[in-house]
Amino acid sequence: MGRAPQVEFPGKKRQRMRMRGTKHANEDTAKRLRRNLDRLLEHPERALPELTGSVRRGWRRDPIERTMREIDQVVQRRSDTAWLKKRMLAKRGDHIAKALAGSFHAAHDTEISTVGKYQNSAFGNGSFIRRGDGKQAYLASLQNHSNITLRMLAWEEHARRGLHFFSWSDGFGCTGRDTTPPEGWLEDVLERSRFAFSTANVDGTTVHHTEGIDPEVVAADQHNVTGYIRLTFHHGPVVAIDLDAVGTAGEKDKAFVHHLAMSMLPPILPRLVNVEARWSPEGWSAEDPLPEGCVKGMDRLLDAWQGLTLNEGVLGGRLKAEVLTNLEHGLVLDDRWMDGEDLDAVVEQLAKLGGSDDESVFAAAMLTARMAVGGGIIDTRGELRERDEGALLVTKGASLNAIMGALWTDHHEDGLVGLGLKGDDLTSILASVDGRPKSFGAFLRGLDDARAAARQEARFPHRRGQLTGPLGLAHDLVLTGLLDGGGRAQKAACDRHDDVEEAAAAWAWLLAADRHTGQEWHFEPVARDRGGAWSTAARTLIEAGTALLNDGDESHQEAFASALANLAATMGVAAP
């Protein structure tokens, strides 16, 4: 459907049509573009690369030679607007020369009112005057030749054919098929970056490095605890950027590799430089190479960084984490590596996390025990991700409680042994352990009391829980009453029981310990009758247990065993 006819009212100012993608130039834009065009008209060579390398492939003439020849014709006739108009509209001829003719023609305009806006995520933005049939990108590139990055865009087709272009503050050059950058280019790129570089010469190698990096370490290609990204240029210089400095990148900061790549065309860094990372945790010898897994992991991250898929601000931390995760043996604690063979060294490192001395020793013993069976990763939540191989890694920020919680289930016995517990003391404490403690500090502080209680229980021939049936229940109630107090034993006795026999045994203990008053309602008459018949033997067992608790000599042990056998006979069960 055709456009509806426009009604013109008398006295109305006729509307001016504007092409899509254009805008009315404001004063600042007009002045800036006017200045660029005047410079282009006066010094056109500043927009053109200086050819310093071989561009020919064999005997054949390279297309850039034809381009430069046509550009020279345009430059020679840049004051002839009629000729420029024909050239910029010609159907044939070099595209760069055509865009240059259009730009020269625009330079003769007395007024700049309407401009185009070119935007490119890689090369940048720039206002330009549309003129002729030249490509918009080429027009924008030539008319903004003071823009170090944008001025290279007009030469992208030649870059695709194997030529290399370098742009910097003081020059613009084409090195042909040679990837060696012109003198001064690298220094200018570093100067324009967000980093502050110093330069040193070490045994003939030029090292550009950020603050805090030892250039001799870089020249020797060593890893250390400082860590750095190493860029080795094929023509000799080395650039080293501290990992902590890399991590200072903000959301709006361009990645250094992007800044570097966009100072050359084509922006393919591997043709010019090798990018590697060097870092090892504290405690790792600089003489020992890192495992292959660490190197490959860092290379993957650097590839993502160069591909602009990994934010530069997190690169340093991710590189360190990759190394720590892929170490093949030892213990990593608070970003420090140790072989784990020296328990005292582990204790010393754990002490820095806070907590008591016993907690440090307990955790250290569990860590070394874990290392003996395999690696793993302990996170800040106190969870262990097991793995058969690799170092045991404690995530930075994990507390002593998190370490002990992660290893408690499988290695609490090793921790108790590390505290010096052994023999009957160890056996008794292990028997009393019921799940993970709510507070490891309280658990460890109570070990002295637990040791004393364990020694007392060790006087008796049987531990609680070893005997079964009604005899076992009566025996355990006697020991609980003697060791933990009558109140706790009374509570256990009044709990629900599986059968009448056990209920009778509980009632027998209540009678023998004189704790039966008011508890009759817990027991059926049958259980009370049977328990009453057993109560005298139960009382004898309590008396023998009291004597044994006060004096653990052999005679009292025999007396307790005899009383237990008598109770068994009374119940009609076999003696233990």
Secondary structure, 3 states (H helix, E strand, C coil): CCCCCCCCCCCCCCCCCCCCCEEECCHHHHHHHHHHHHHHHHCHHHHCCEECCCCCECCECCHHHHHHHHHHHHHHCCCCHHHHHHHHHCCCCCHHHHHHHHHHHHHCCCCCCEEEEEEECCCEEEEECCCCCCCHHHHHHHHCCCCCCHHHHHHHHHHHCCCEEEEECCEEEEEECCCCCCCCHHHHHHHHCCCCEEEEEECCEEEEEECCCCHHHHHCCCCCCCCEEEEEECCCCEEEEEHHHHCCCCCCCCCHHHHHHCCEECCCHHHCEEEEEECCCECCCCCCCCCHHHHHHHHHHHHHHHCCCCCHHHHHHHHHHHHHHHCCCCEEECCEEECCCCHHHHHHHHHCCCCCHHHHHHHHHHHHHHHHHCEEEECCCCCEEEECCCCEEECCCCCHHHHHHHHHHHHHHHHHHHCCCCHHHHHHHHHHCCCCCCCHHHHHHCHHHHHHHHHHHCCCCCCCCCCCHHHHHHHHHHHHHHHHCHHHHHHHHCCCCCCHHHHHHHHHHHHHCCCCCCCHHHCCHHHHHHHHHHHHHHHHHHHHHHHHHHCCCHHHHHHHHHHHHHHHHHHCCCCC
